[in-house]
Amino acid sequence: MPPGKVKIQVIAKGYQTFGDVYEVDESAFHHSASEKAGGNASGILQLKDVTVANGVVSGEVYTKPGADLFDAKIEIDVKFKVPMPK
């Protein structure tokens, strides 16, 4: 993922939509509400089923079972489908 800002929005049927902007710096990420800035996601985040077709990128970002960050359990399973940048 290239450095810069990325907006992640979670939409789940029956739940309130949540989204926020995160700063990406190589494999590190930062959030203004975090007490510990500069988490390193190297080896934590996994990609699968990534495809690029008809100007659209899709796939899934997830964590393996038992993953932790700053000694806290973290569980991510996000499917994405976005248009390619122009």
mmCIF file as gemmi writes it, N, C-alpha and C atoms, coordinates in Angstrom:
data_model
loop_
_atom_site.group_PDB
_atom_site.id
_atom_site.type_symbol
_atom_site.label_atom_id
_atom_site.label_alt_id
_atom_site.label_comp_id
_atom_site.label_asym_id
_atom_site.label_entity_id
_atom_site.label_seq_id
_atom_site.pdbx_PDB_ins_code
_atom_site.Cartn_x
_atom_site.Cartn_y
_atom_site.Cartn_z
_atom_site.occupancy
_atom_site.B_iso_or_equiv
_atom_site.pdbx_formal_charge
_atom_site.auth_seq_id
_atom_site.auth_asym_id
_atom_site.pdbx_PDB_model_num
ATOM 1 N N . MET Axp A 1 ? 0.862 -1.164 0 1 0 ? 1 A 1
ATOM 2 C CA . MET Axp A 1 ? 0 0 0 1 0 ? 1 A 1
ATOM 3 C C . MET Axp A 1 ? 0.909 1.227 0 1 0 ? 1 A 1
ATOM 4 N N . PRO Axp A 2 ? 0.658 2.188 -0.889 1 0 ? 2 A 1
ATOM 5 C CA . PRO Axp A 2 ? 1.516 3.374 -0.924 1 0 ? 2 A 1
ATOM 6 C C . PRO Axp A 2 ? 1.27 4.274 0.286 1 0 ? 2 A 1
ATOM 7 N N . PRO Axp A 3 ? 2.306 5.024 0.706 1 0 ? 3 A 1
ATOM 8 C CA . PRO Axp A 3 ? 2.132 5.952 1.829 1 0 ? 3 A 1
ATOM 9 C C . PRO Axp A 3 ? 1.081 7.011 1.515 1 0 ? 3 A 1
ATOM 10 N N . GLY Axp A 4 ? 0.421 7.509 2.544 1 0 ? 4 A 1
ATOM 11 C CA . GLY Axp A 4 ? -0.605 8.541 2.388 1 0 ? 4 A 1
ATOM 12 C C . GLY Axp A 4 ? -1.772 8.266 3.3 1 0 ? 4 A 1
ATOM 13 N N . LYS Axp A 5 ? -2.863 8.959 3.05 1 0 ? 5 A 1
ATOM 14 C CA . LYS Axp A 5 ? -4.063 8.773 3.869 1 0 ? 5 A 1
ATOM 15 C C . LYS Axp A 5 ? -5.005 7.806 3.173 1 0 ? 5 A 1
ATOM 16 N N . VAL Axp A 6 ? -5.667 6.997 3.974 1 0 ? 6 A 1
ATOM 17 C CA . VAL Axp A 6 ? -6.662 6.072 3.457 1 0 ? 6 A 1
ATOM 18 C C . VAL Axp A 6 ? -7.878 6.126 4.373 1 0 ? 6 A 1
ATOM 19 N N . LYS Axp A 7 ? -9.045 6.152 3.765 1 0 ? 7 A 1
ATOM 20 C CA . LYS Axp A 7 ? -10.276 6.138 4.552 1 0 ? 7 A 1
ATOM 21 C C . LYS Axp A 7 ? -10.815 4.722 4.545 1 0 ? 7 A 1
ATOM 22 N N . ILE Axp A 8 ? -11.05 4.194 5.719 1 0 ? 8 A 1
ATOM 23 C CA . ILE Axp A 8 ? -11.62 2.859 5.858 1 0 ? 8 A 1
ATOM 24 C C . ILE Axp A 8 ? -13.023 3.025 6.42 1 0 ? 8 A 1
ATOM 25 N N . GLN Axp A 9 ? -13.976 2.445 5.71 1 0 ? 9 A 1
ATOM 26 C CA . GLN Axp A 9 ? -15.365 2.536 6.145 1 0 ? 9 A 1
ATOM 27 C C . GLN Axp A 9 ? -15.922 1.128 6.254 1 0 ? 9 A 1
ATOM 28 N N . VAL Axp A 10 ? -16.548 0.847 7.383 1 0 ? 10 A 1
ATOM 29 C CA . VAL Axp A 10 ? -17.145 -0.459 7.624 1 0 ? 10 A 1
ATOM 30 C C . VAL Axp A 10 ? -18.657 -0.306 7.557 1 0 ? 10 A 1
ATOM 31 N N . ILE Axp A 11 ? -19.256 -1.057 6.657 1 0 ? 11 A 1
ATOM 32 C CA . ILE Axp A 11 ? -20.71 -1.037 6.5 1 0 ? 11 A 1
ATOM 33 C C . ILE Axp A 11 ? -21.215 -2.449 6.76 1 0 ? 11 A 1
ATOM 34 N N . ALA Axp A 12 ? -21.983 -2.621 7.799 1 0 ? 12 A 1
ATOM 35 C CA . ALA Axp A 12 ? -22.513 -3.927 8.156 1 0 ? 12 A 1
ATOM 36 C C . ALA Axp A 12 ? -24.015 -3.809 8.368 1 0 ? 12 A 1
ATOM 37 N N . LYS Axp A 13 ? -24.75 -4.634 7.676 1 0 ? 13 A 1
ATOM 38 C CA . LYS Axp A 13 ? -26.204 -4.612 7.761 1 0 ? 13 A 1
ATOM 39 C C . LYS Axp A 13 ? -26.651 -4.777 9.211 1 0 ? 13 A 1
ATOM 40 N N . GLY Axp A 14 ? -27.5 -3.863 9.679 1 0 ? 14 A 1
ATOM 41 C CA . GLY Axp A 14 ? -28.011 -3.92 11.045 1 0 ? 14 A 1
ATOM 42 C C . GLY Axp A 14 ? -27.149 -3.193 12.061 1 0 ? 14 A 1
ATOM 43 N N . TYR Axp A 15 ? -26.018 -2.617 11.622 1 0 ? 15 A 1
ATOM 44 C CA . TYR Axp A 15 ? -25.121 -1.9 12.528 1 0 ? 15 A 1
ATOM 45 C C . TYR Axp A 15 ? -24.876 -0.499 11.996 1 0 ? 15 A 1
ATOM 46 N N . GLN Axp A 16 ? -24.452 0.393 12.871 1 0 ? 16 A 1
ATOM 47 C CA . GLN Axp A 16 ? -24.12 1.752 12.467 1 0 ? 16 A 1
ATOM 48 C C . GLN Axp A 16 ? -22.849 1.729 11.632 1 0 ? 16 A 1
ATOM 49 N N . THR Axp A 17 ? -22.84 2.482 10.535 1 0 ? 17 A 1
ATOM 50 C CA . THR Axp A 17 ? -21.656 2.583 9.689 1 0 ? 17 A 1
ATOM 51 C C . THR Axp A 17 ? -20.555 3.315 10.446 1 0 ? 17 A 1
ATOM 52 N N . PHE Axp A 18 ? -19.33 2.814 10.324 1 0 ? 18 A 1
ATOM 53 C CA . PHE Axp A 18 ? -18.182 3.434 10.967 1 0 ? 18 A 1
ATOM 54 C C . PHE Axp A 18 ? -17.11 3.679 9.925 1 0 ? 18 A 1
ATOM 55 N N . GLY Axp A 19 ? -16.479 4.831 9.989 1 0 ? 19 A 1
ATOM 56 C CA . GLY Axp A 19 ? -15.378 5.119 9.081 1 0 ? 19 A 1
ATOM 57 C C . GLY Axp A 19 ? -14.444 6.131 9.69 1 0 ? 19 A 1
ATOM 58 N N . ASP Axp A 20 ? -13.178 6.066 9.285 1 0 ? 20 A 1
ATOM 59 C CA . ASP Axp A 20 ? -12.198 7.02 9.769 1 0 ? 20 A 1
ATOM 60 C C . ASP Axp A 20 ? -11.041 7.07 8.787 1 0 ? 20 A 1
ATOM 61 N N . VAL Axp A 21 ? -10.223 8.106 8.905 1 0 ? 21 A 1
ATOM 62 C CA . VAL Axp A 21 ? -9.063 8.274 8.044 1 0 ? 21 A 1
ATOM 63 C C . VAL Axp A 21 ? -7.811 7.867 8.816 1 0 ? 21 A 1
ATOM 64 N N . TYR Axp A 22 ? -6.969 7.062 8.186 1 0 ? 22 A 1
ATOM 65 C CA . TYR Axp A 22 ? -5.735 6.585 8.782 1 0 ? 22 A 1
ATOM 66 C C . TYR Axp A 22 ? -4.556 7.031 7.918 1 0 ? 22 A 1
ATOM 67 N N . GLU Axp A 23 ? -3.432 7.281 8.558 1 0 ? 23 A 1
ATOM 68 C CA . GLU Axp A 23 ? -2.203 7.651 7.86 1 0 ? 23 A 1
ATOM 69 C C . GLU Axp A 23 ? -1.371 6.384 7.647 1 0 ? 23 A 1
ATOM 70 N N . VAL Axp A 24 ? -1.025 6.099 6.406 1 0 ? 24 A 1
ATOM 71 C CA . VAL Axp A 24 ? -0.235 4.919 6.084 1 0 ? 24 A 1
ATOM 72 C C . VAL Axp A 24 ? 1.185 5.363 5.756 1 0 ? 24 A 1
ATOM 73 N N . ASP Axp A 25 ? 2.149 4.756 6.43 1 0 ? 25 A 1
ATOM 74 C CA . ASP Axp A 25 ? 3.563 5.042 6.194 1 0 ? 25 A 1
ATOM 75 C C . ASP Axp A 25 ? 4.267 3.692 6.078 1 0 ? 25 A 1
ATOM 76 N N . GLU Axp A 26 ? 4.435 3.207 4.859 1 0 ? 26 A 1
ATOM 77 C CA . GLU Axp A 26 ? 4.936 1.864 4.587 1 0 ? 26 A 1
ATOM 78 C C . GLU Axp A 26 ? 4.01 0.867 5.269 1 0 ? 26 A 1
ATOM 79 N N . SER Axp A 27 ? 4.525 0.027 6.158 1 0 ? 27 A 1
ATOM 80 C CA . SER Axp A 27 ? 3.645 -0.935 6.813 1 0 ? 27 A 1
ATOM 81 C C . SER Axp A 27 ? 3.18 -0.442 8.182 1 0 ? 27 A 1
ATOM 82 N N . ALA Axp A 28 ? 3.478 0.821 8.515 1 0 ? 28 A 1
ATOM 83 C CA . ALA Axp A 28 ? 3.036 1.385 9.794 1 0 ? 28 A 1
ATOM 84 C C . ALA Axp A 28 ? 1.754 2.171 9.591 1 0 ? 28 A 1
ATOM 85 N N . PHE Axp A 29 ? 0.95 2.281 10.632 1 0 ? 29 A 1
ATOM 86 C CA . PHE Axp A 29 ? -0.269 3.067 10.546 1 0 ? 29 A 1
ATOM 87 C C . PHE Axp A 29 ? -0.439 3.866 11.827 1 0 ? 29 A 1
ATOM 88 N N . HIS Axp A 30 ? -1.13 4.981 11.708 1 0 ? 30 A 1
ATOM 89 C CA . HIS Axp A 30 ? -1.292 5.898 12.837 1 0 ? 30 A 1
ATOM 90 C C . HIS Axp A 30 ? -2.744 6.356 12.908 1 0 ? 30 A 1
ATOM 91 N N . HIS Axp A 31 ? -3.252 6.5 14.1 1 0 ? 31 A 1
ATOM 92 C CA . HIS Axp A 31 ? -4.595 7.037 14.3 1 0 ? 31 A 1
ATOM 93 C C . HIS Axp A 31 ? -4.517 8.051 15.428 1 0 ? 31 A 1
ATOM 94 N N . SER Axp A 32 ? -5.17 9.196 15.243 1 0 ? 32 A 1
ATOM 95 C CA . SER Axp A 32 ? -5.071 10.289 16.21 1 0 ? 32 A 1
ATOM 96 C C . SER Axp A 32 ? -5.566 9.909 17.607 1 0 ? 32 A 1
ATOM 97 N N . ALA Axp A 33 ? -6.458 8.928 17.718 1 0 ? 33 A 1
ATOM 98 C CA . ALA Axp A 33 ? -6.99 8.545 19.025 1 0 ? 33 A 1
ATOM 99 C C . ALA Axp A 33 ? -6.131 7.49 19.726 1 0 ? 33 A 1
ATOM 100 N N . SER Axp A 34 ? -5.122 6.992 19.046 1 0 ? 34 A 1
ATOM 101 C CA . SER Axp A 34 ? -4.291 5.943 19.623 1 0 ? 34 A 1
ATOM 102 C C . SER Axp A 34 ? -3.298 6.509 20.623 1 0 ? 34 A 1
ATOM 103 N N . GLU Axp A 35 ? -3.185 5.837 21.77 1 0 ? 35 A 1
ATOM 104 C CA . GLU Axp A 35 ? -2.186 6.236 22.763 1 0 ? 35 A 1
ATOM 105 C C . GLU Axp A 35 ? -0.788 5.831 22.31 1 0 ? 35 A 1
ATOM 106 N N . LYS Axp A 36 ? -0.702 4.833 21.447 1 0 ? 36 A 1
ATOM 107 C CA . LYS Axp A 36 ? 0.578 4.321 20.959 1 0 ? 36 A 1
ATOM 108 C C . LYS Axp A 36 ? 0.617 4.46 19.441 1 0 ? 36 A 1
ATOM 109 N N . ALA Axp A 37 ? 1.261 5.51 18.963 1 0 ? 37 A 1
ATOM 110 C CA . ALA Axp A 37 ? 1.339 5.755 17.524 1 0 ? 37 A 1
ATOM 111 C C . ALA Axp A 37 ? 2.389 4.858 16.895 1 0 ? 37 A 1
ATOM 112 N N . GLY Axp A 38 ? 2.23 4.624 15.612 1 0 ? 38 A 1
ATOM 113 C CA . GLY Axp A 38 ? 3.245 3.919 14.859 1 0 ? 38 A 1
ATOM 114 C C . GLY Axp A 38 ? 3.187 2.411 14.941 1 0 ? 38 A 1
ATOM 115 N N . GLY Axp A 39 ? 1.997 1.852 15.016 1 0 ? 39 A 1
ATOM 116 C CA . GLY Axp A 39 ? 1.893 0.401 15.019 1 0 ? 39 A 1
ATOM 117 C C . GLY Axp A 39 ? 2.423 -0.165 13.718 1 0 ? 39 A 1
ATOM 118 N N . ASN Axp A 40 ? 3.09 -1.287 13.775 1 0 ? 40 A 1
ATOM 119 C CA . ASN Axp A 40 ? 3.63 -1.916 12.584 1 0 ? 40 A 1
ATOM 120 C C . ASN Axp A 40 ? 2.786 -3.139 12.268 1 0 ? 40 A 1
ATOM 121 N N . ALA Axp A 41 ? 2.204 -3.146 11.078 1 0 ? 41 A 1
ATOM 122 C CA . ALA Axp A 41 ? 1.312 -4.228 10.685 1 0 ? 41 A 1
ATOM 123 C C . ALA Axp A 41 ? 2.039 -5.317 9.908 1 0 ? 41 A 1
ATOM 124 N N . SER Axp A 42 ? 3.339 -5.24 9.856 1 0 ? 42 A 1
ATOM 125 C CA . SER Axp A 42 ? 4.11 -6.24 9.125 1 0 ? 42 A 1
ATOM 126 C C . SER Axp A 42 ? 3.838 -7.618 9.702 1 0 ? 42 A 1
ATOM 127 N N . GLY Axp A 43 ? 3.334 -8.499 8.873 1 0 ? 43 A 1
ATOM 128 C CA . GLY Axp A 43 ? 3.041 -9.856 9.313 1 0 ? 43 A 1
ATOM 129 C C . GLY Axp A 43 ? 1.698 -10.028 9.993 1 0 ? 43 A 1
ATOM 130 N N . ILE Axp A 44 ? 0.993 -8.936 10.262 1 0 ? 44 A 1
ATOM 131 C CA . ILE Axp A 44 ? -0.311 -9.033 10.923 1 0 ? 44 A 1
ATOM 132 C C . ILE Axp A 44 ? -1.435 -9.074 9.889 1 0 ? 44 A 1
ATOM 133 N N . LEU Axp A 45 ? -1.398 -8.139 8.935 1 0 ? 45 A 1
ATOM 134 C CA . LEU Axp A 45 ? -2.444 -8.07 7.925 1 0 ? 45 A 1
ATOM 135 C C . LEU Axp A 45 ? -2.133 -9.004 6.76 1 0 ? 45 A 1
ATOM 136 N N . GLN Axp A 46 ? -3.145 -9.718 6.314 1 0 ? 46 A 1
ATOM 137 C CA . GLN Axp A 46 ? -3.032 -10.65 5.199 1 0 ? 46 A 1
ATOM 138 C C . GLN Axp A 46 ? -3.979 -10.216 4.089 1 0 ? 46 A 1
ATOM 139 N N . LEU Axp A 47 ? -3.644 -10.524 2.852 1 0 ? 47 A 1
ATOM 140 C CA . LEU Axp A 47 ? -4.506 -10.247 1.697 1 0 ? 47 A 1
ATOM 141 C C . LEU Axp A 47 ? -4.89 -11.566 1.046 1 0 ? 47 A 1
ATOM 142 N N . LYS Axp A 48 ? -6.115 -11.63 0.527 1 0 ? 48 A 1
ATOM 143 C CA . LYS Axp A 48 ? -6.496 -12.799 -0.262 1 0 ? 48 A 1
ATOM 144 C C . LYS Axp A 48 ? -7.549 -12.41 -1.294 1 0 ? 48 A 1
ATOM 145 N N . ASP Axp A 49 ? -7.621 -13.225 -2.309 1 0 ? 49 A 1
ATOM 146 C CA . ASP Axp A 49 ? -8.604 -13.065 -3.383 1 0 ? 49 A 1
ATOM 147 C C . ASP Axp A 49 ? -8.558 -11.684 -4.023 1 0 ? 49 A 1
ATOM 148 N N . VAL Axp A 50 ? -7.363 -11.119 -4.178 1 0 ? 50 A 1
ATOM 149 C CA . VAL Axp A 50 ? -7.234 -9.798 -4.794 1 0 ? 50 A 1
ATOM 150 C C . VAL Axp A 50 ? -7.319 -9.942 -6.309 1 0 ? 50 A 1
ATOM 151 N N . THR Axp A 51 ? -8.207 -9.146 -6.907 1 0 ? 51 A 1
ATOM 152 C CA . THR Axp A 51 ? -8.351 -9.138 -8.366 1 0 ? 51 A 1
ATOM 153 C C . THR Axp A 51 ? -8.408 -7.706 -8.874 1 0 ? 51 A 1
ATOM 154 N N . VAL Axp A 52 ? -7.932 -7.535 -10.089 1 0 ? 52 A 1
ATOM 155 C CA . VAL Axp A 52 ? -8.024 -6.256 -10.788 1 0 ? 52 A 1
ATOM 156 C C . VAL Axp A 52 ? -8.668 -6.556 -12.116 1 0 ? 52 A 1
ATOM 157 N N . ALA Axp A 53 ? -9.855 -5.994 -12.345 1 0 ? 53 A 1
ATOM 158 C CA . ALA Axp A 53 ? -10.578 -6.238 -13.591 1 0 ? 53 A 1
ATOM 159 C C . ALA Axp A 53 ? -11.537 -5.092 -13.866 1 0 ? 53 A 1
ATOM 160 N N . ASN Axp A 54 ? -11.599 -4.692 -15.111 1 0 ? 54 A 1
ATOM 161 C CA . ASN Axp A 54 ? -12.546 -3.654 -15.545 1 0 ? 54 A 1
ATOM 162 C C . ASN Axp A 54 ? -12.427 -2.377 -14.716 1 0 ? 54 A 1
ATOM 163 N N . GLY Axp A 55 ? -11.208 -2.005 -14.349 1 0 ? 55 A 1
ATOM 164 C CA . GLY Axp A 55 ? -11 -0.767 -13.593 1 0 ? 55 A 1
ATOM 165 C C . GLY Axp A 55 ? -11.376 -0.84 -12.13 1 0 ? 55 A 1
ATOM 166 N N . VAL Axp A 56 ? -11.527 -2.061 -11.59 1 0 ? 56 A 1
ATOM 167 C CA . VAL Axp A 56 ? -11.924 -2.246 -10.19 1 0 ? 56 A 1
ATOM 168 C C . VAL Axp A 56 ? -10.934 -3.18 -9.493 1 0 ? 56 A 1
ATOM 169 N N . VAL Axp A 57 ? -10.557 -2.828 -8.27 1 0 ? 57 A 1
ATOM 170 C CA . VAL Axp A 57 ? -9.717 -3.685 -7.431 1 0 ? 57 A 1
ATOM 171 C C . VAL Axp A 57 ? -10.597 -4.231 -6.317 1 0 ? 57 A 1
ATOM 172 N N . SER Axp A 58 ? -10.529 -5.537 -6.092 1 0 ? 58 A 1
ATOM 173 C CA . SER Axp A 58 ? -11.317 -6.124 -5.007 1 0 ? 58 A 1
ATOM 174 C C . SER Axp A 58 ? -10.497 -7.185 -4.302 1 0 ? 58 A 1
ATOM 175 N N . GLY Axp A 59 ? -10.902 -7.516 -3.103 1 0 ? 59 A 1
ATOM 176 C CA . GLY Axp A 59 ? -10.204 -8.542 -2.333 1 0 ? 59 A 1
ATOM 177 C C . GLY Axp A 59 ? -10.616 -8.503 -0.878 1 0 ? 59 A 1
ATOM 178 N N . GLU Axp A 60 ? -9.76 -9.07 -0.047 1 0 ? 60 A 1
ATOM 179 C CA . GLU Axp A 60 ? -10.059 -9.138 1.384 1 0 ? 60 A 1
ATOM 180 C C . GLU Axp A 60 ? -8.783 -8.907 2.179 1 0 ? 60 A 1
ATOM 181 N N . VAL Axp A 61 ? -8.884 -8.109 3.248 1 0 ? 61 A 1
ATOM 182 C CA . VAL Axp A 61 ? -7.801 -7.886 4.206 1 0 ? 61 A 1
ATOM 183 C C . VAL Axp A 61 ? -8.256 -8.537 5.506 1 0 ? 61 A 1
ATOM 184 N N . TYR Axp A 62 ? -7.364 -9.355 6.097 1 0 ? 62 A 1
ATOM 185 C CA . TYR Axp A 62 ? -7.764 -10.044 7.325 1 0 ? 62 A 1
ATOM 186 C C . TYR Axp A 62 ? -6.551 -10.3 8.213 1 0 ? 62 A 1
ATOM 187 N N . THR Axp A 63 ? -6.805 -10.642 9.453 1 0 ? 63 A 1
ATOM 188 C CA . THR Axp A 63 ? -5.758 -11.057 10.38 1 0 ? 63 A 1
ATOM 189 C C . THR Axp A 63 ? -5.929 -12.546 10.644 1 0 ? 63 A 1
ATOM 190 N N . LYS Axp A 64 ? -4.805 -13.19 10.922 1 0 ? 64 A 1
ATOM 191 C CA . LYS Axp A 64 ? -4.857 -14.601 11.303 1 0 ? 64 A 1
ATOM 192 C C . LYS Axp A 64 ? -5.406 -14.705 12.725 1 0 ? 64 A 1
ATOM 193 N N . PRO Axp A 65 ? -6.011 -15.835 13.081 1 0 ? 65 A 1
ATOM 194 C CA . PRO Axp A 65 ? -6.522 -16.004 14.45 1 0 ? 65 A 1
ATOM 195 C C . PRO Axp A 65 ? -5.413 -15.807 15.481 1 0 ? 65 A 1
ATOM 196 N N . GLY Axp A 66 ? -5.737 -15.104 16.559 1 0 ? 66 A 1
ATOM 197 C CA . GLY Axp A 66 ? -4.788 -14.883 17.642 1 0 ? 66 A 1
ATOM 198 C C . GLY Axp A 66 ? -3.837 -13.717 17.43 1 0 ? 66 A 1
ATOM 199 N N . ALA Axp A 67 ? -4.036 -12.925 16.368 1 0 ? 67 A 1
ATOM 200 C CA . ALA Axp A 67 ? -3.153 -11.784 16.109 1 0 ? 67 A 1
ATOM 201 C C . ALA Axp A 67 ? -3.301 -10.743 17.212 1 0 ? 67 A 1
ATOM 202 N N . ASP Axp A 68 ? -2.183 -10.049 17.526 1 0 ? 68 A 1
ATOM 203 C CA . ASP Axp A 68 ? -2.263 -8.982 18.51 1 0 ? 68 A 1
ATOM 204 C C . ASP Axp A 68 ? -1.372 -7.823 18.074 1 0 ? 68 A 1
ATOM 205 N N . LEU Axp A 69 ? -1.696 -6.649 18.592 1 0 ? 69 A 1
ATOM 206 C CA . LEU Axp A 69 ? -0.967 -5.418 18.321 1 0 ? 69 A 1
ATOM 207 C C . LEU Axp A 69 ? -0.894 -4.662 19.634 1 0 ? 69 A 1
ATOM 208 N N . PHE Axp A 70 ? 0.305 -4.297 20.074 1 0 ? 70 A 1
ATOM 209 C CA . PHE Axp A 70 ? 0.502 -3.647 21.373 1 0 ? 70 A 1
ATOM 210 C C . PHE Axp A 70 ? -0.087 -4.487 22.494 1 0 ? 70 A 1
ATOM 211 N N . ASP Axp A 71 ? 0.083 -5.786 22.41 1 0 ? 71 A 1
ATOM 212 C CA . ASP Axp A 71 ? -0.412 -6.734 23.421 1 0 ? 71 A 1
ATOM 213 C C . ASP Axp A 71 ? -1.929 -6.72 23.568 1 0 ? 71 A 1
ATOM 214 N N . ALA Axp A 72 ? -2.618 -6.34 22.516 1 0 ? 72 A 1
ATOM 215 C CA . ALA Axp A 72 ? -4.086 -6.384 22.5 1 0 ? 72 A 1
ATOM 216 C C . ALA Axp A 72 ? -4.524 -7.222 21.302 1 0 ? 72 A 1
ATOM 217 N N . LYS Axp A 73 ? -5.516 -8.056 21.495 1 0 ? 73 A 1
ATOM 218 C CA . LYS Axp A 73 ? -6.039 -8.874 20.403 1 0 ? 73 A 1
ATOM 219 C C . LYS Axp A 73 ? -6.595 -7.969 19.314 1 0 ? 73 A 1
ATOM 220 N N . ILE Axp A 74 ? -6.344 -8.344 18.055 1 0 ? 74 A 1
ATOM 221 C CA . ILE Axp A 74 ? -6.875 -7.59 16.929 1 0 ? 74 A 1
ATOM 222 C C . ILE Axp A 74 ? -7.455 -8.583 15.939 1 0 ? 74 A 1
ATOM 223 N N . GLU Axp A 75 ? -8.676 -8.307 15.482 1 0 ? 75 A 1
ATOM 224 C CA . GLU Axp A 75 ? -9.335 -9.184 14.523 1 0 ? 75 A 1
ATOM 225 C C . GLU Axp A 75 ? -9.911 -8.326 13.408 1 0 ? 75 A 1
ATOM 226 N N . ILE Axp A 76 ? -9.416 -8.54 12.205 1 0 ? 76 A 1
ATOM 227 C CA . ILE Axp A 76 ? -9.851 -7.766 11.041 1 0 ? 76 A 1
ATOM 228 C C . ILE Axp A 76 ? -10.269 -8.73 9.945 1 0 ? 76 A 1
ATOM 229 N N . ASP Axp A 77 ? -11.391 -8.465 9.317 1 0 ? 77 A 1
ATOM 230 C CA . ASP Axp A 77 ? -11.841 -9.216 8.149 1 0 ? 77 A 1
ATOM 231 C C . ASP Axp A 77 ? -12.68 -8.254 7.316 1 0 ? 77 A 1
ATOM 232 N N . VAL Axp A 78 ? -12.029 -7.619 6.338 1 0 ? 78 A 1
ATOM 233 C CA . VAL Axp A 78 ? -12.676 -6.583 5.535 1 0 ? 78 A 1
ATOM 234 C C . VAL Axp A 78 ? -12.59 -6.948 4.062 1 0 ? 78 A 1
ATOM 235 N N . LYS Axp A 79 ? -13.722 -7.005 3.409 1 0 ? 79 A 1
ATOM 236 C CA . LYS Axp A 79 ? -13.758 -7.198 1.957 1 0 ? 79 A 1
ATOM 237 C C . LYS Axp A 79 ? -13.866 -5.81 1.319 1 0 ? 79 A 1
ATOM 238 N N . PHE Axp A 80 ? -13.154 -5.617 0.214 1 0 ? 80 A 1
ATOM 239 C CA . PHE Axp A 80 ? -13.182 -4.326 -0.452 1 0 ? 80 A 1
ATOM 240 C C . PHE Axp A 80 ? -13.388 -4.473 -1.944 1 0 ? 80 A 1
ATOM 241 N N . LYS Axp A 81 ? -13.975 -3.445 -2.543 1 0 ? 81 A 1
ATOM 242 C CA . LYS Axp A 81 ? -14.198 -3.358 -3.98 1 0 ? 81 A 1
ATOM 243 C C . LYS Axp A 81 ? -14.23 -1.891 -4.315 1 0 ? 81 A 1
ATOM 244 N N . VAL Axp A 82 ? -13.154 -1.42 -4.947 1 0 ? 82 A 1
ATOM 245 C CA . VAL Axp A 82 ? -13.011 0.014 -5.208 1 0 ? 82 A 1
ATOM 246 C C . VAL Axp A 82 ? -12.537 0.263 -6.632 1 0 ? 82 A 1
ATOM 247 N N . PRO Axp A 83 ? -12.933 1.431 -7.203 1 0 ? 83 A 1
ATOM 248 C CA . PRO Axp A 83 ? -12.44 1.762 -8.551 1 0 ? 83 A 1
ATOM 249 C C . PRO Axp A 83 ? -10.958 2.1 -8.509 1 0 ? 83 A 1
ATOM 250 N N . MET Axp A 84 ? -10.256 1.781 -9.571 1 0 ? 84 A 1
ATOM 251 C CA . MET Axp A 84 ? -8.836 2.147 -9.693 1 0 ? 84 A 1
ATOM 252 C C . MET Axp A 84 ? -8.736 3.666 -9.781 1 0 ? 84 A 1
ATOM 253 N N . PRO Axp A 85 ? -7.66 4.235 -9.218 1 0 ? 85 A 1
ATOM 254 C CA . PRO Axp A 85 ? -7.456 5.692 -9.335 1 0 ? 85 A 1
ATOM 255 C C . PRO Axp A 85 ? -7.293 6.078 -10.803 1 0 ? 85 A 1
ATOM 256 N N . LYS Axp A 86 ? -7.743 7.247 -11.143 1 0 ? 86 A 1
ATOM 257 C CA . LYS Axp A 86 ? -7.635 7.702 -12.54 1 0 ? 86 A 1
ATOM 258 C C . LYS Axp A 86 ? -6.388 8.515 -12.737 1 0 ? 86 A 1
